[in-house]
Amino acid sequence: MYDEMNFDSLFTPFSIGKMEIKNRLIMAPMGTYAAQMDGSVSDTLATYFEERAKGGVGAIITSSQYLTPKLAQGIYGTYFDSKRIIPHLTGMTERMHCYGCKAIAQLSSGTGRNAHPSQCGGVPFSASAVPAVFNPDILCRPLTIEEIKDIMKSWELAAEIAASAGFDAIEVHGHVGYIIDQFLTPLWNKREDEYGGSDENRARFALEILDAIKRGAGRDMPVIYRISMDHRIPGGRTLEDSKRLLKILGDHGVDAFDVDCGCYEHPDFVYPTFYRGDACMEYVCDTAREATDKPIMNAGNHTPKTAKRLIESGRADFAMLGRPLIADPYLPRKLMENREEDVRPCIRCNEECIGRIWGRYTKLSCSVNPAANEEHAFRIVKTEQPKNVVVIGGGPGGMEAARVAALKGHKVTLYEPNELGGTLNLPAQAQFKTRLKALINYYKTQMRKLNVNVVKEEISIDNSVLVDADAIIAATGAHSVLPSIPGIDNKKVIDIKDAHRNPAAIEGKRIAVCGGGLSGSDFALEMATEYGKDCTIIEMKPEIASDMVFINAHSLKIYLADAGVVTRTNCRVAEIKDEGVMIVNENGESELIEADTIVAAFGMAPNRELTDELKKRYNKKLICVGDCVEVGKSGKAIRSGFYAGMQVE
């Protein structure tokens, strides 16, 4: 009988070349920006991987590892350009080996045309003079034959360094349109020399890399090739094209294929968003199976259940987990012990992982796991002097504060008059936000298991429990903002919170959403895709979803367009009428957007009525967290809740 709660199928050994991996779970490669600025390994980076190895994953692919700083074109990472990095690399691999985890070095020749002109000195290099991704007005500089020869020498050195440092295998970063992929793909390779023209000539760059790795690391070093099987853009590589390439590469010594899809013209597959759903790149495995008998690895929004399904179906031999292992390093161990309910789920928000790197040039962390990349500094230590802690508010910030304080050994009472999860429960109703629901369920489970006393009532400033508390953590959230617009009190107007609570009850076919931030845009998508409504988003700014990390916004806009949602940007809501919304449009003209229901999503403001009173009476033992301090996304609330729990000594 099939048991979806039993994950034993993930915990059987399997080999790649001469390397046996203890289970079927591999940590996918992700840039961290946590190396030293000279390109050597930092203790922070080594500890980050050590924690995941300790958590039970079978192998870890370490990423953001470039042959040279020049080829990295401005990306911070570990540079395999000198043997001086071997000692610290060895320390990192041995920390993984200590827990039975294989260490796989993903090496890269660079981003090529994917480099941002502001980081690479202006003009990126590529296989040919093709447009740069982030500024198509710039034509890339084609690599010369001499430069290619130098790159091969760098590959040989990098492979020797990897072997000397104790890596068990090497993965070639050949996917999502980086430089190797640019040589392989006719869309980007226009060369007329021995590196262009036929499939075999375009593959020459990759095949010479494989030869260089064998020279540097020895013929027994397993080599994995990561390839985008389906670029998903006009003129890009298709699944059928990739079948031919897998045969060429497999015949030349590749021991396993790490298969996915997408390219930087489609970044929401490079960094899959929650809109893409579970296991969004699993479909490429069937074509890979047809093309090669080598082991297959697959990533892309896998959950424990889709990983189990992937392995049991035989479509792939390894399930790769990236962000889920950032969110919970101990995910494999918990599955091994059949404790899926204790797995802290990745919510695929991209905010504190790739969003921190792209937006702030700082090291990766995690919205639901603030300790990521600070494992030593943020380690939770049991107190010898338990305190009486009162938490006000059961949203994500309040529950995280309660969780951390309870783990430290404090006695925690949490007051929440409504459902645990707070306003996070509202967007979690949408089918594309199932990970939010999983997060809420995780917190509910932890509240129960950690013996947090959850009291379902609203606490007042005069409540005696505040007097007796040693520490008070206030997470009172935020309220909706309603601007003074004529007709705002029209019976057709529904607040975004109320709309989320019962979307099925919303009347009429035509929905106007006033406000195109994350909340309003997601609600319009939910209404269009799940309830068949005709939705129009009205937004003052030039773009909708300007409060989202750009990868998610890119994905959202695709789905909104596919769902037929109309977006009206540079438009101001002037008045609400019985017929709909009067706007001042992008041309400065008055225009009526007809609507049966009007959703007010103008934004949120902190709830500070209680916190202001608390500051007057209990400031010395008060910590305020989340939206009542500054309105933000759930990750920001969770981080402030984590900090608050840590502060209680």
N, C-alpha and C positions, 0 to 999 in steps of 0.2 A: 504493500500500500504506500502511495506517495505521501511523504511527510514534508511539508514545506518548511517546517521549523527545524528539521534536521539537516545540518550542513556538512555531514561527514564526507560527502563527495568532493568538497573543496580541500580536504586534508589528506590527499593521497600524493605520493611523490611522482615526479615526471622529469624527464631529462631533456636538456638542450645540448647537443653534442656530448661532451664528456662531463658536463655539469649536471648533477642531479639536484633538483630543487625540492624541498621537503613538502611543499603543498602547492596548490594551483593559484595562489594569490600573489600577485606581483605589484609592488608600488610603482605606479606610472611616473615617468620623468616630468618634473615641473621645475621651472626656474625659481630660485629662492631669494636672490640678491643678498645672501647671507655669508658669502665668502669674504675674505679680506680684500681690501681694495687693490692689493698687489697681485690678486689672482690665486693666492694660497688658501688653504682650508682654515676656517676659523673654528674655534671650539664650539661656538654656537651652532654652526652647520653640522659638525660631527655629532653633537648631542641630539640635534633634530633627527638625524637618521638613526642614531642609536635607539632613541625612544620608539621609533616605528619597528625596528628590529626586535626590540624587547616585547613589542605588542604581538609578535607572532607571524608577521608576513614572511612569505617564502623567499622573496628576493626584492631588492630595492634597486631601481635604476636611478642613479644620481645624475642630475641634469644641470644645465647652464654651465657646461664644460666645453670650452672652446680651445682650438689648437693654439691660437695666439690672440693677444688683445686686438691686433689689427684686423683679423678676420671676424672678431666679435662685433666690430663696428659700433662700439659704444655701450654694449651690453655688459653689465657687471656679472662676473662669474668666476669659475675656477679655470685657469689657463694652463694647459698642458704643454708649456713651451720651454720648460727647464726642469732638470732633475732635482732642483732645489725644493720642489714641492712634494717630492716623494715621501719624506718622513711624516708630514702631517696627513697626507693622503693615506698612508699606511695606518696611522692611528684611527682614521675614520673607517677604513674597511675592517680593521680588527674589532672595532666596537660593534659592527654588524655581525661579524663572524662569531663573536662571543655568544650570540643568541641563536646560532644556527641559520642565519640569514645570508644568502648569497649577495655579493656586491657586484653590480653591473654598471660600468661606466658608459654613459651616453656621451659620445664625442661628436662635435659639430665643426664643420668648415666655415660656418657663419650663416648669417641671414640673407646675404645677397641683396636682392631688390626689396626684401622685406624690411631692411633697415630704415630707421627714421632719419631723414636728411639732417635734422638738427643734432643728431648724435654721432653720425658717421663722417662729419666733415663736409657734407653737402651733396656728394654724388656717390651713391652706393655702387658696388660692383655687382656684376651678374654674368651669366653665360654669354649674353648678347646685349646690344643697346636697346633694351626694352624699358617701358615706363616703370618708375619706382612706385611701390604700392601706396605710400603715404603722400606722394606728390607726383601724380602722373605727368606733370609738365616737365619733370626731370627724367632724362634718359640715362640709364645706368651705363657704367663703364665696363666693357667686356674684359674678362680676365685674359691675359696673354698666355701663350704657351709656357713661357718662363715662369710666370706666376703659378700656373698649374703644377709645374714640376716642383716648385718650392712648397706648394701645399701638400704634395705627396710626401716630401721629406718630413713635413710637420706631422703628417699622419703616422709615419713610421716612428718618429720620436714619441708622439703621444701614446701610441700603442705600447711601446717599450716602457714608458712611465707607468701606464695602467697595470701592466703585468708585474712590474717591480713593486708597485704599491699594494699588490695582493688582490686586485679585482679578479673576479671569477669569469667575467665575460665582458665583451665590448658591444655596445649598440651604436650603430651608425644612424645619426639623425638625418634621415633622407626624406622627410615628409613635409607637409603643409607649405610647400613652395619655398623652402630654404634653398641654399645655393645648389646642393646636389640635385634636388628636385627640379631646379631651373635648368640644369643640363639635361635632365631626363625628358623634359616636356617640350614638344614642338611649339607650344604657345609662347614659351620664353626662350627657347633655344633656336636661334636663327643662324647659327654658325655654318660655315662652308668648309671648315677644316676637318681634321679627323675626329673632332668632338661634336660634330653636327651631321644632320642628314638622316641616316637610317636609325632604327631602334638600337642596333649594335653600337653605332658611333656615339649616339647620345648617352648610351650606358657606359661608355669608356671611362668617363670621370669616376663613376661609382665603382667600376671594376678595378681601376687602378688603386682606389682607396682600399678595397678588399685585399689586394696584393700587398699594399703598404702595411696594413694591420698584421698580416701573417709574417712579414719580414720583421716587424718590430716586436710583436708579442709571441711569435711562435705559432706553428700550425695547429697546435692543440687548443689554442684560445678560442672558445666559442664566440661566434659573431652573429649578432642579431641585427636585422635591418628593419628600421621603422619606415613604413611607406604609406602615403595617402593613396588608397585604392581608387578614390573617386573625388576629384577636385570640386565637383558640383558647380562648375562655372562653364559658360560657353567657351569651347576651345580647349578646356582643361582635360586632364587625363580621365578616361572613363574606366569602368570596371573591366571591360574587355581589353583595353590598352594595358591595364595593370597585369592581367594574366600573362601576357607575353613577357613583361618585365620580371615577374616573379620567377619564371623559368630561366631567364638569362642569369639573374642574380643567384638563384638556387644552384645552378650548374657551376657557378664560380666560387662556391664555398660558403654561402650564407647558411647558417645552422638553424635559424628560426626567423619568422616574420612577425613583426609587431604591426598590425594592420588597423588603419582608421580611415578617416575621410576629411575633406575640407582643405582650404588654403586661406591665406590672409585676406583674400577678397570675400571670404565667408568666415569671419572670425568666430562666429558662434558655434562652429564645429571645432575650431582650434581650442577654444575654451567653452565647452558646451554649456548652454544656459538652461535654466529650469523650463523655459518654453519648449525646449527640444524633447523633453520627456526622458524616461528611463531607457538605457541601452540604445542610445540613438545612433551608434555607429556599428552595432552588431551585424547589420545587414551585409557588410562587406565580407564577413567571414566565409560565406558560402562560396563566393568567387575565389577567395584565397585557397580554400580546400580543393577546389577543382584544379587549381594551377600548380599546386606543390604538395609534396608529402612531408614537408618540413613542419615542425611544431608551429602553431598559430597562437598569437597573443592578441587580445583585443581590449580596448578601453572605450570610454565614452558614456558617462552618466550611469555606470553600473551601481546597483544596490546589492545587498547580500542576496536577495532573491533572484535578481537577474544574473548575478555571477553563478549562482547554483544552477540556474537553468542553462546558462551558456555551457558550463562544463558537462552537465548531464546529457545535453543534447549532442555533444560531440562536435559542435560547430567550431570550437576553439579548445586549446589545451590549457590556456592560462587566462584568467580574468584579471584585468589590470584596474587597480583602484588608485586614483590620484588624490583629488580633494577629499574623498571619504576618509583617507588615512591622515590627512591634515586635521580633519575634524575630530577623528578618534583614532589615535595610534594603536589602540588596543582592540580594534574591530576584529582582527582575525582570532585573537584569543577568546573574545566574547562569543564569537560564532562557534568556535571549537567546543566551548562549554554550553552551547545552545542557550545563550543569553542575548538573543537579538534585541530584546527590549531595553538592554543597557547600552546599546550602540548609540552614540551621539551622532545624529545624522547631519551630513553636509546638506545645506539648503540651496546650493548651486547659485549663490548670489553674486559670486565673483568680486565682491566688494573688498574683502580684506586679504585676498590672495593675489590674484593678478591685478586687481584694482589698485592695491597699494603700490605695486611695482610700476604699473603704467602711469598712475596718477601722481605718485609722490616720490618715485625713485627710491623707495625704501624696501626693506626686506619683507618677505611674505609673512602673513599671519593668517588668522581665521576668524570669521564672524562668530562662530559658535565655540571656538576653542582659542581664547586669547593667549594661552600658554604656548601656542605653536611658534617655534623659533625662539622661545624664551624658556625652554623646559627647565633649566637649572634655576633661573632667577624666579620663576613663577611656580615653583614646586609647592604644593599644599602640604603643610606640616601640622601635625596634630598638636593642639595646645595643651599645656599642663594646667591652665586656669580657665575652664569653660565659663563663658559669659551667657547672659540672658539676652538674646537678640530678637528684636521685633522688626519684621519686614512689612511695610505697608504697600500693597500692590502686587498682584500675581501675574504681571506681564513677564516678558522674557528677562528684563533687567532685574526685577524682583526675585524671580525664581532662581536666576543664576546666583544672585547674592545669597539667597537662602541655601542653595546647594553648596557653595564654597564654605560658607560659615558652618554648616552642618558637618562637612567633611573635616573641618578643623577641630570638630568636637564640641562646638557651641550648642546650646539649647535654642532652637529657632522656632518662632511662631510667626506665621505669615497670614496677614489679613487681606482677604479679597472678597468683595461682596458678590461678584459675579463668577464667571467661569475662569479657572486657571488658564493662562495664556493671554488674558487681556485682549487688547485690540488685534493681536496677532491672529486670533481666531477668525477674524472677519475675512481677510484675503485668503486664508487657508481653505475656504470653502471651494475655491476654484480648482478645477481638475489639474491645471498646470502648476498649482501651488501645493501639491501633495507633500512636498518635503517640509513645508511649514507645519502641516498637521503632524508629520512624524516627529518634528522637533517638540511640539507641544506635548505629544504623548510621552516622549522621552523625559521631559521635565516632570510631568505628572508622576511617572514611575519613580524618578529619583526622589521626589518629595516624599513619596510613600516609603521607599526603601531606607531613606536617611532619617526617617521619623520626624520630619518637619511637621509641626502642628499647624494644619491649614484651617483657619477659622473663616467661615463664609459670612462675613459681616463687614460693614463699613466702620472704620475706626474714627472716633472724633478726637479733637484736641484734648478733651477733658477725661479721656479714658485712663483709668489708673494703671493700666499695663505699661503706659508710656513712662510713668513715674518709676516703676519697678525695673524697667529695661536698662541694661548696661550699654546697649547700643541700639540706635534706631536707624533703619535704612528705609528711606522714603522713595518709592517708585510709583508715583501717583499718575504718571502718564500725561496725556495731552487731550485737548478738546478741539473740535472743528472750529474753523474760522468762517464766519458768515459776514461778508462785506456789506456795507450799507448801499445796496443796489435797489432801485425801485422794483417792487414786486417780489422781493426775496422771500416774503412770507406767503406767496401764492401756494395754494394747496397742491399744485403739481410739483413743487420743489421737495426733494428728499435729500437729507444729509447723506454723505457717502457712507458713514458708519451704518445708518439705518438701511441703506440700500444693500450693503454687504450682508446684513443680518438675514434678509429674506428676499433674495434676488428673484425667486420664482413668483413673488407676489407683485412685482412691478408691473404696472398697467401700461397697455398700449404697445405699439410696435416701434414707434420712433422715440429714441432715447438721446437726449442732449446731455453730455457730461461737461460741466463747467470746471475746467482745470485739467491740464494734460501732464501732471506729474505722474510718478509711479503709481499711486493709488488710483487716480482717475483713469489712466491709460489701461491698467490691468483690469479695472472694472468694465470698461468698454469692451475689451477683448473677451472677458467672461460672458458678458451679455450677448455678444455677437455669436460666439462659438458654441455656447452651451444652451442659450435660450432663443436663438434665432432673431434677435432684435436688430433693427437698423440704427446704428449708433454714430453720433457725431461728437468728436472731441473739440472743445473750444479752448484755445490756449493763447495767452498774451505774448509769450516768448516766441522767438523764431523757430524753436524746435520743441516737440513734445519730449517727455521723459528726460529732461535736461538734468534731473537729479539722480540719474542712473549712471553706472559705469558704462562706458560707450559700447562694450560688447553686448551687454544686455539690451541697451537701447536699439542697437542694430537688429538684434533678434526680434524684439518687440515690434519694430516697424514692419518687418517682413510679415509677421503673423497678423498684425492689424490690417495690412493691405490685402492679404489673402482672405481675411474675414469680411472685407468690404467696409471696414470702419473708415469713416471720413474724418480727416484731421484738418482743422482750420487753425492755423498758427498766425501769429501777429494780429490776433483778433481780441478785442476787449468786450466783455459782457456789459452792456449798457442798461438793460432792463429785462425783467421777466414779465411776460404777458401770458394770457390764457392760451394764445396760439403757439407759444414757444419762447425762444430767447432772441431778444434784439441785441445785435452786436454792432460794433464799429469795426468793419473789416480791414484787411491789409491795405486797402486803398483809401481809408478814412471815410468810407460810406456806411450809412446805416443799412442793416440787412436783417431779415427775420430768418432764424433757423427754426423751422416748425418741429414741434416735439409734443409727445403725449406725456412724457415724464422728464423732469429736469433734475439731474443729480448734481448737488453742490459739492465739488471737490476742490475748494479754493485753498486748502491747506490746513495746517494744524498749529496750535499754540500750546505752550506748557500749562499744565494744571498746577498753579502755585498757591492756591488759596490755603490749603493745609500746610504746605511746606513753609510758607511765610510765617504761619503761627508756630510751627515747630522750631523754626530758627529763633524765635523770640524766647521760647521756654527751654528748649533742649539742645541748643546749638552745639554744646561741647560733646554731645554723644550722638549727633545727627550726621548722616551721610545721605545726600540726595543723588539719585541715579536716573539715567534714562531720559525720557521725553520731558519730565518735569524740570529738568535742567536745560536741555536743548533738544528740540525735536530732531530726530534722525531715524535711520533705519534700525532694524532689530539688532544688527551686529554691534552697533554703537551702544545700544542699551545693554546688551549682554556683556560687552567689555567693561562698561562702567559698573555693572553688577558684580562682575568678577573682582574688579579692583576693590569694591566696597567690602565684599566678603573677606578678601585678603587683609584688609585694614583692621578687622576686628581681632585684637590680640588678647 
